Amino acid sequence: GQQLNQSPQSMFIQEGEDVSMNCTSSSIFNTWLWYKQDPGEGPVLLIALYKAGELTSNGRLTAQFGITRKDSFLNISASIPSDVGIYFCAGLAYRGGSEKLVFGKGMKLTVNP
Amino acid sequence: DAGVIQSPRHEVTEMGQEVTLRCKPISGHNSLFWYRQTMMRGLELLIYFNNNVPIDDSGMPEDRFSAKMPNASFSTLKIQPSEPRDSAVYFCASSSRVVEQFFGPGTRLTVL
């Protein structure tokens, strides 16, 4: 089926460092999204990517839609303590006659001050 | 602007009891989604409504789970009877299109 593999599963970094995370699939997706989930809250959309090869920035966040449409990455530059949380990638899939988001398992980020 | 509202935020119940989770989507959004989040399986889509009509319920685990959307501003997810393996965080999300979904704060369900 259409599954997303996120790596790494967790990261521990120092404040000020950059961090990169990846999401891959054996299937093609036409849209990729990145969400962040804070403890005790629901995921919040960070960036949406709609075209293969697209590179999009949102403040210190940069995400790219892989040219093969099977992967995406998210970079966070100059990390700060509030970047702590779980980051999910999601791909828009057509399955069972309808469109739906398929989520990766998430990457837990810890930022040490 | 009020986001997606879910209630209760926490629910503890005993096995066999009925559980009802509630969701109020963002006004103007015509799609509503129920998700379940566990450590083992991550975020799973349970059911998806568009214009109050269930479009895809293939993620609903079994007949013990049911969801309704009687109007554009309210939806319920019911589990009857509940089992310990139903313990999870249940999220409701809404959107004006499938892609950019806005999630509620979730309901943490514990079934003893």
Interface residues (C-beta under 8 A of the other chain):
Chain A: T31 L33 G40 E41 G42 P43 V44 L45 A48 F88 L92 G96 G97 S98 E99 K100 L101 F103 G104 K105 G106
Chain B: V4 G42 L43 L45 Y48 I55 D56 S58 F91 A93 V98 V99 E100 Q101 F102 F103 G104 P105 G106
